[in-house]
Amino acid sequence: MDSRHLALLMALWSGLSGDLYALNDPTRPTDPAAYFGTGQPLNGNDWSLQSILSSPRRRIAIINGSRVREGDHIGSARVVRIGDSHVLLNSGGRTLTLRLLPQSIKVQP
């Protein structure tokens, strides 16, 4: 085998083995559904407010991975109001408040 064939063979071999050692992006979630949800309530009455998008003309909330507006239904609940950091739901005659931030923010003493 001459040196040209050997060089070509080594180049092909190194190109094939490069994918075996590809680096994973450490900032990418391994399972997006674990972070963003599946879009379905957990047990029929569990809602998770994940985001609120607001502009002067419309407000959109992301609840359990689904995009909703005021008046839409998510599971058994109706979206009553979308605020800056909360969403009001009406389910079975009860009003529920979903918040983006906890009611009390801990501060270091």
DSSP file (Angstrom, degrees, kcal/mol; ACC not computed):
  #  RESIDUE AA STRUCTURE BP1 BP2  ACC     N-H-->O    O-->H-N    N-H-->O    O-->H-N    TCO  KAPPA ALPHA  PHI   PSI    X-CA   Y-CA   Z-CA
    1    1 A M              0   0    0      0, 0.0     2,-0.0     0, 0.0     0, 0.0   0.000 360.0 360.0 360.0 127.9    0.0    0.0    0.0
    2    2 A D     >  -     0   0    0      1,-0.1     4,-2.0     4,-0.0     5,-0.2  -0.276 360.0-102.1 -82.8 173.1    1.5    3.3   -1.0
    3    3 A S  H  > S+     0   0    0      1,-0.2     4,-2.3     2,-0.2     5,-0.2   0.786 117.7  58.0 -68.7 -28.3    1.5    6.4    1.1
    4    4 A R  H  > S+     0   0    0      2,-0.2     4,-2.3     1,-0.2    -1,-0.2   0.932 108.9  44.5 -67.3 -44.3   -1.4    8.1   -0.8
    5    5 A H  H  > S+     0   0    0      2,-0.2     4,-2.7     1,-0.2    -2,-0.2   0.898 113.5  51.1 -65.8 -39.8   -3.7    5.2    0.0
    6    6 A L  H  X S+     0   0    0     -4,-2.0     4,-2.3     2,-0.2    -1,-0.2   0.913 110.7  48.2 -64.1 -42.3   -2.6    5.1    3.6
    7    7 A A  H  X S+     0   0    0     -4,-2.3     4,-2.1     2,-0.2    -2,-0.2   0.899 113.0  48.5 -65.0 -40.3   -3.2    8.8    4.0
    8    8 A L  H  X S+     0   0    0     -4,-2.3     4,-2.3     2,-0.2    -2,-0.2   0.913 111.5  49.6 -65.2 -43.4   -6.7    8.5    2.4
    9    9 A L  H  X S+     0   0    0     -4,-2.7     4,-2.3     1,-0.2    -2,-0.2   0.904 111.8  48.0 -62.6 -42.4   -7.5    5.6    4.6
   10   10 A M  H  X S+     0   0    0     -4,-2.3     4,-2.4     2,-0.2    -1,-0.2   0.873 110.4  52.1 -67.4 -36.9   -6.4    7.4    7.8
   11   11 A A  H  X S+     0   0    0     -4,-2.1     4,-1.8     2,-0.2    -2,-0.2   0.915 111.6  46.4 -65.9 -42.6   -8.4   10.5    6.7
   12   12 A L  H  X S+     0   0    0     -4,-2.3     4,-1.9     2,-0.2    -2,-0.2   0.919 112.7  50.1 -63.9 -43.5  -11.6    8.5    6.3
   13   13 A W  H  X S+     0   0    0     -4,-2.3     4,-1.8     1,-0.2    -2,-0.2   0.903 110.6  48.4 -63.6 -42.0  -11.1    6.7    9.5
   14   14 A S  H  X S+     0   0    0     -4,-2.4     4,-0.7     1,-0.2    -1,-0.2   0.852 110.3  52.7 -69.4 -32.6  -10.5    9.9   11.5
   15   15 A G  H  < S+     0   0    0     -4,-1.8     4,-0.4     1,-0.2     3,-0.3   0.872 110.1  47.9 -68.6 -37.2  -13.6   11.4    9.9
   16   16 A L  H >< S+     0   0    0     -4,-1.9     3,-0.6     1,-0.2     4,-0.3   0.857 111.3  49.4 -71.4 -35.8  -15.8    8.5   10.9
   17   17 A S  H >X S+     0   0    0     -4,-1.8     3,-0.7     1,-0.2     4,-0.6   0.611  90.4  82.0 -82.0  -9.8  -14.6    8.4   14.5
   18   18 A G  G >< S+     0   0    0     -4,-0.7     3,-0.8    -3,-0.3    -1,-0.2   0.851  86.7  55.7 -63.1 -35.4  -15.2   12.1   15.0
   19   19 A D  G X4 S+     0   0    0     -3,-0.6     3,-1.2    -4,-0.4    -1,-0.2   0.758  95.7  67.0 -69.3 -23.7  -18.9   11.6   15.7
   20   20 A L  G <4 S+     0   0    0     -3,-0.7    -1,-0.2    -4,-0.3    -2,-0.2   0.806 107.3  39.2 -66.1 -27.4  -18.1    9.2   18.5
   21   21 A Y  G << S+     0   0    0     -3,-0.8    -1,-0.3    -4,-0.6    -2,-0.2   0.069  81.4 146.3-111.8  23.5  -16.6   11.9   20.6
   22   22 A A    <   -     0   0    0     -3,-1.2     2,-0.3     1,-0.1    -3,-0.1  -0.356  49.5-119.5 -62.8 138.8  -19.0   14.7   19.8
   23   23 A L        -     0   0    0     -2,-0.0     2,-0.3     1,-0.0    -1,-0.1  -0.586  19.3-132.3 -82.1 140.5  -19.5   17.1   22.7
   24   24 A N        -     0   0    0     -2,-0.3    -1,-0.0     1,-0.0     3,-0.0  -0.677  24.3-112.1 -87.3 146.1  -22.9   17.5   24.3
   25   25 A D    >   -     0   0    0     -2,-0.3     3,-1.4     1,-0.2    -1,-0.0  -0.700  23.3-157.3 -77.2 113.2  -24.2   21.0   25.0
   26   26 A P  T 3  S+     0   0    0      0, 0.0    -1,-0.2     0, 0.0     4,-0.1   0.671  89.7  56.9 -69.5 -14.4  -24.3   21.2   28.8
   27   27 A T  T 3  S+     0   0    0      2,-0.1    -2,-0.0    -3,-0.0    -3,-0.0   0.553  86.4  93.7 -91.6  -7.0  -26.9   24.1   28.6
   28   28 A R  S <  S-     0   0    0     -3,-1.4     2,-0.0     1,-0.1    -4,-0.0  -0.726  82.5-117.8 -88.1 129.2  -29.4   22.1   26.6
   29   29 A P        -     0   0    0      0, 0.0    -2,-0.1     0, 0.0    -4,-0.1  -0.369  13.2-140.0 -62.9 142.1  -32.0   20.2   28.6
   30   30 A T  S    S+     0   0    0      1,-0.3    -2,-0.0    -4,-0.1     0, 0.0   0.858  94.3  20.9 -72.0 -34.6  -31.9   16.5   28.2
   31   31 A D    >>  -     0   0    0      1,-0.1     3,-1.6     2,-0.0     4,-0.7  -0.860  66.8-165.0-136.4  99.5  -35.6   16.1   28.1
   32   32 A P  H >> S+     0   0    0      0, 0.0     4,-3.1     0, 0.0     3,-0.9   0.824  88.9  62.6 -56.0 -32.7  -37.6   19.3   27.2
   33   33 A A  H 3> S+     0   0    0      1,-0.3     4,-1.6     2,-0.2     6,-0.1   0.818  96.6  59.4 -63.2 -29.0  -40.9   17.7   28.4
   34   34 A A  H <4 S+     0   0    0     -3,-1.6    -1,-0.3     1,-0.2     4,-0.1   0.807 117.0  31.8 -68.4 -27.6  -39.4   17.5   31.9
   35   35 A Y  H << S+     0   0    0     -3,-0.9    -2,-0.2    -4,-0.7    -1,-0.2   0.825 130.9  30.8 -96.1 -37.9  -38.9   21.3   31.9
   36   36 A F  H  < S-     0   0    0     -4,-3.1     3,-0.2     1,-0.2    -3,-0.2   0.497 102.6-126.5-104.4  -5.5  -41.8   22.6   29.8
   37   37 A G     <  -     0   0    0     -4,-1.6    -1,-0.2    -5,-0.4    -2,-0.1  -0.055  23.9 -88.2  81.8 171.8  -44.4   20.0   30.5
   38   38 A T        -     0   0    0      2,-0.3    -1,-0.2    -4,-0.1    27,-0.1   0.457  58.3-106.8 -99.1  -3.3  -46.4   17.9   28.2
   39   39 A G  S    S+     0   0    0      1,-0.3    26,-0.1    -3,-0.2    -2,-0.1   0.415  89.9 101.3  91.9  -1.9  -49.3   20.4   27.7
   40   40 A Q  S    S-     0   0    0     34,-0.0    -2,-0.3    25,-0.0    -1,-0.3  -0.893  81.8-101.2-115.5 145.4  -51.7   18.4   29.8
   41   41 A P        -     0   0    0      0, 0.0     6,-0.1     0, 0.0    34,-0.0  -0.330  32.7-123.6 -59.3 147.5  -52.8   18.9   33.4
   42   42 A L  S    S-     0   0    0      4,-0.7     5,-0.1     1,-0.2    -2,-0.0   0.930  98.5  -4.2 -64.2 -48.0  -51.0   16.6   35.8
   43   43 A N  S    S-     0   0    0      3,-0.1    -1,-0.2     0, 0.0     0, 0.0   0.077 112.3 -84.6-133.8  25.9  -54.1   15.0   37.3
   44   44 A G  S    S+     0   0    0      2,-0.2    32,-0.6     1,-0.0    -2,-0.0   0.028 125.4  48.1  98.0 -27.8  -56.9   17.0   35.7
   45   45 A N  S    S+     0   0    0     30,-0.1     2,-0.5    31,-0.1    -1,-0.0   0.210  82.0 102.7-130.5  14.3  -56.8   20.0   38.2
   46   46 A D        -     0   0    0      2,-0.0    -4,-0.7    18,-0.0     2,-0.4  -0.890  46.1-177.2-103.3 125.7  -53.1   20.9   38.4
   47   47 A W        -     0   0    0     -2,-0.5     2,-0.5    -6,-0.1    16,-0.0  -0.959  11.6-162.4-123.9 141.3  -52.0   23.9   36.4
   48   48 A S        -     0   0    0     -2,-0.4    16,-2.4    50,-0.1     2,-0.6  -0.967  11.6-147.3-125.6 114.9  -48.5   25.3   36.1
   49   49 A L  E     +A   63   0A   0     -2,-0.5    14,-0.2    50,-0.2     3,-0.1  -0.714  25.6 167.6 -81.3 118.9  -48.1   28.9   34.9
   50   50 A Q  E     -     0   0A   0     12,-3.1     2,-0.3    -2,-0.6    -1,-0.2   0.725  56.5  -4.9-106.3 -27.9  -44.8   29.0   32.9
   51   51 A S  E     -A   62   0A   0     11,-1.2    11,-2.8     2,-0.0     2,-0.4  -0.988  47.0-150.1-164.2 154.0  -44.8   32.3   31.1
   52   52 A I  E     -A   61   0A   0     -2,-0.3     2,-0.5     9,-0.2     9,-0.2  -0.993  11.7-168.0-131.3 126.8  -46.8   35.5   30.4
   53   53 A L  E     +A   60   0A   0      7,-3.6     7,-3.2    -2,-0.4     2,-0.4  -0.964  15.8 178.4-113.3 123.3  -46.4   37.4   27.2
   54   54 A S  E     +A   59   0A   0     -2,-0.5     5,-0.2     5,-0.2    -2,-0.0  -0.968  13.8 163.3-133.0 145.1  -48.0   40.8   27.1
   55   55 A S        -     0   0    0      3,-2.4     3,-0.3    -2,-0.4    -2,-0.0  -0.888  55.6 -92.8-141.5 171.0  -48.2   43.7   24.6
   56   56 A P  S    S+     0   0    0      0, 0.0     3,-0.1     0, 0.0    -2,-0.0   0.789 125.0  40.2 -59.7 -25.4  -50.6   46.7   24.5
   57   57 A R  S    S+     0   0    0      1,-0.2     2,-0.3     0, 0.0    -3,-0.0   0.677 123.3   9.1-100.4 -18.8  -53.0   44.7   22.2
   58   58 A R        -     0   0    0     -3,-0.3    -3,-2.4     2,-0.0     2,-0.4  -0.998  51.3-147.1-159.5 158.0  -53.0   41.2   23.7
   59   59 A R  E     -A   54   0A   0     -2,-0.3    11,-0.4    -5,-0.2     2,-0.4  -0.995  16.4-174.3-128.7 134.6  -51.9   39.0   26.6
   60   60 A I  E     -A   53   0A   0     -7,-3.2    -7,-3.6    -2,-0.4     2,-0.4  -0.989   4.7-162.9-129.7 137.6  -50.9   35.3   26.3
   61   61 A A  E     -AB  52  68A   0      7,-2.6     7,-2.8    -2,-0.4     2,-0.7  -0.917  14.1-141.3-117.7 147.8  -50.1   32.9   29.1
   62   62 A I  E     +AB  51  67A   0    -11,-2.8   -12,-3.1    -2,-0.4   -11,-1.2  -0.941  26.9 175.5-107.3 112.6  -48.4   29.6   28.8
   63   63 A I  E >  S-AB  49  66A   0      3,-2.5     3,-2.3    -2,-0.7   -14,-0.2  -0.980  70.7 -15.5-121.7 123.5  -50.0   27.1   31.2
   64   64 A N  T 3  S-     0   0    0    -16,-2.4   -25,-0.2    -2,-0.5    -1,-0.1   0.833 128.9 -55.0  52.1  35.6  -48.9   23.4   31.2
   65   65 A G  T 3  S+     0   0    0    -17,-0.3     2,-0.4     1,-0.2    -1,-0.3   0.441 115.3 114.3  82.9  -0.8  -47.1   24.1   27.9
   66   66 A S  E <   -B   63   0A   0     -3,-2.3    -3,-2.5   -27,-0.0     2,-0.5  -0.854  65.6-127.0-107.7 140.5  -50.3   25.4   26.1
   67   67 A R  E     +B   62   0A   0     -2,-0.4     2,-0.3    -5,-0.2    -5,-0.2  -0.721  37.0 174.7 -84.4 126.4  -50.8   28.9   24.9
   68   68 A V  E     -B   61   0A   0     -7,-2.8    -7,-2.6    -2,-0.5     2,-0.3  -0.941  17.7-160.8-133.3 154.4  -54.0   30.5   26.2
   69   69 A R    >   -     0   0    0     -2,-0.3     3,-2.2    -9,-0.2    10,-0.3  -0.775  48.5 -66.3-121.9 170.5  -55.8   33.9   26.1
   70   70 A E  T 3  S+     0   0    0    -11,-0.4    10,-0.2    -2,-0.3     3,-0.1  -0.376 125.1  24.8 -58.8 132.3  -58.5   35.4   28.3
   71   71 A G  T 3  S+     0   0    0      8,-3.4    -1,-0.3     1,-0.4     9,-0.1   0.150  95.8 119.8  96.5 -18.2  -61.7   33.4   27.8
   72   72 A D    <   -     0   0    0     -3,-2.2     7,-3.2     7,-0.1     2,-0.4  -0.301  60.1-124.2 -74.0 163.6  -59.9   30.2   26.6
   73   73 A H  E     -C   78   0B   0      5,-0.2     2,-0.4    -3,-0.1     5,-0.2  -0.893  19.3-172.4-109.7 141.6  -60.2   26.9   28.5
   74   74 A I  E >   -C   77   0B   0      3,-2.6     3,-1.8    -2,-0.4     2,-0.3  -0.942  69.5 -46.7-130.2 109.0  -57.4   24.8   29.9
   75   75 A G  T 3  S-     0   0    0     -2,-0.4   -30,-0.1     1,-0.3   -28,-0.0  -0.517 124.0 -21.3  63.9-129.2  -58.6   21.5   31.1
   76   76 A S  T 3  S+     0   0    0    -32,-0.6    16,-0.4    -2,-0.3     2,-0.3   0.332 123.1  88.1 -92.7   6.9  -61.7   22.1   33.2
   77   77 A A  E <   -C   74   0B   0     -3,-1.8    -3,-2.6    14,-0.2     2,-0.4  -0.767  64.6-142.4-110.7 152.4  -60.8   25.8   33.9
   78   78 A R  E     -CD  73  90B   0     12,-2.4    12,-2.3    -2,-0.3     2,-0.7  -0.925  24.5-120.8-109.3 136.4  -61.6   29.0   32.0
   79   79 A V  E     + D   0  89B   0     -7,-3.2    -8,-3.4    -2,-0.4    10,-0.2  -0.677  34.5 174.6 -78.1 113.4  -58.9   31.7   31.8
   80   80 A V  E     -     0   0B   0      8,-2.7     2,-0.3    -2,-0.7    -1,-0.2   0.910  61.5  -3.0 -86.6 -48.8  -60.6   34.8   33.4
   81   81 A R  E     - D   0  88B   0      7,-1.3     7,-2.9   -11,-0.1     2,-0.6  -0.999  51.8-150.3-150.4 141.7  -57.8   37.3   33.4
   82   82 A I  E     - D   0  87B   0     -2,-0.3     5,-0.2     5,-0.2     2,-0.1  -0.961  26.1-178.0-114.2 113.6  -54.1   37.5   32.6
   83   83 A G        -     0   0    0      3,-3.1    -2,-0.0    -2,-0.6     0, 0.0  -0.214  44.9 -86.7 -95.9-170.2  -52.1   39.9   34.7
   84   84 A D  S    S+     0   0    0      1,-0.2   -32,-0.1    -2,-0.1     3,-0.1   0.854 122.6   4.6 -68.8 -35.3  -48.5   41.0   34.6
   85   85 A S  S    S+     0   0    0      1,-0.1    15,-2.7   -34,-0.0    16,-0.6   0.202 127.8  47.3-135.9  15.5  -47.4   38.1   36.9
   86   86 A H  E     - E   0  99B   0     13,-0.2    -3,-3.1    14,-0.1     2,-0.4  -0.982  57.3-145.2-153.1 162.8  -50.5   36.0   37.5
   87   87 A V  E     -DE  82  98B   0     11,-2.4    11,-2.9    -2,-0.3     2,-0.5  -0.999  14.7-143.4-131.6 134.2  -53.4   34.4   35.8
   88   88 A L  E     -DE  81  97B   0     -7,-2.9    -8,-2.7    -2,-0.4    -7,-1.3  -0.867  20.4-172.3 -98.1 127.9  -56.9   34.0   37.2
   89   89 A L  E     -DE  79  96B   0      7,-3.1     7,-3.0    -2,-0.5     2,-0.5  -0.878  14.7-149.8-115.1 149.8  -58.7   30.7   36.4
   90   90 A N  E     +DE  78  95B   0    -12,-2.3   -12,-2.4    -2,-0.3     2,-0.4  -0.984  24.1 166.5-119.2 120.3  -62.3   29.8   37.1
   91   91 A S  E >   - E   0  94B   0      3,-2.6     3,-1.6    -2,-0.5   -14,-0.2  -0.961  69.2 -17.1-137.6 117.1  -62.9   26.1   37.7
   92   92 A G  T 3  S-     0   0    0    -16,-0.4     3,-0.1    -2,-0.4    -1,-0.1   0.840 127.5 -51.6  60.9  34.7  -66.1   24.7   39.2
   93   93 A G  T 3  S+     0   0    0      1,-0.3     2,-0.3     0, 0.0    -1,-0.3   0.419 116.3 113.8  82.6  -2.6  -67.2   28.1   40.5
   94   94 A R  E <   -E   91   0B   0     -3,-1.6    -3,-2.6     2,-0.0     2,-0.6  -0.803  61.3-137.6-102.3 144.9  -63.9   28.6   42.3
   95   95 A T  E     -E   90   0B   0     -2,-0.3     2,-0.4    -5,-0.2    -5,-0.2  -0.896  22.3-169.3-100.7 125.5  -61.4   31.3   41.3
   96   96 A L  E     -E   89   0B   0     -7,-3.0    -7,-3.1    -2,-0.6     2,-0.5  -0.901  10.8-148.0-115.5 143.2  -57.8   30.2   41.3
   97   97 A T  E     -E   88   0B   0     -2,-0.4     2,-0.5    -9,-0.2    -9,-0.2  -0.952   7.3-165.2-113.4 121.5  -54.7   32.4   41.0
   98   98 A L  E     -E   87   0B   0    -11,-2.9   -11,-2.4    -2,-0.5     2,-0.4  -0.908  14.3-161.4-101.8 130.9  -51.6   31.1   39.3
   99   99 A R  E     -E   86   0B   0     -2,-0.5   -13,-0.2   -13,-0.2   -50,-0.2  -0.883  25.2-154.9-117.5 144.3  -48.5   33.1   40.0
  100  100 A L  S    S+     0   0    0    -15,-2.7    -1,-0.1    -2,-0.4   -14,-0.1   0.861  89.4  38.6 -76.3 -38.9  -45.2   33.4   38.2
  101  101 A L  S    S-     0   0    0    -16,-0.6    -1,-0.1     1,-0.1     4,-0.1  -0.822  97.1-100.2-111.7 150.3  -43.4   34.5   41.3
  102  102 A P        -     0   0    0      0, 0.0    -2,-0.1     0, 0.0    -1,-0.1  -0.325  33.0-117.1 -63.3 153.5  -43.9   33.3   44.9
  103  103 A Q  S    S+     0   0    0      1,-0.1     2,-0.5    -4,-0.1    -2,-0.0   0.872 102.9  39.1 -61.3 -37.0  -46.0   35.6   47.0
  104  104 A S  S    S-     0   0    0      2,-0.0     2,-0.6     0, 0.0    -1,-0.1  -0.959  76.0-150.3-118.3 131.7  -43.1   36.3   49.4
  105  105 A I        -     0   0    0     -2,-0.5     2,-0.2    -4,-0.1    -2,-0.0  -0.867  20.9-128.2 -99.8 126.0  -39.6   36.7   48.2
  106  106 A K        -     0   0    0     -2,-0.6     2,-0.4     1,-0.0    -2,-0.0  -0.504  25.0-166.6 -74.6 138.3  -36.9   35.6   50.6
  107  107 A V        -     0   0    0     -2,-0.2    -1,-0.0     2,-0.0     0, 0.0  -0.936  27.3-107.8-123.1 149.6  -34.2   38.1   51.4
  108  108 A Q              0   0    0     -2,-0.4     0, 0.0     1,-0.1     0, 0.0  -0.606 360.0 360.0 -76.0 129.6  -30.9   37.4   53.1
  109  109 A P              0   0    0      0, 0.0    -1,-0.1     0, 0.0    -2,-0.0   0.506 360.0 360.0 -67.3 360.0  -30.9   38.9   56.7
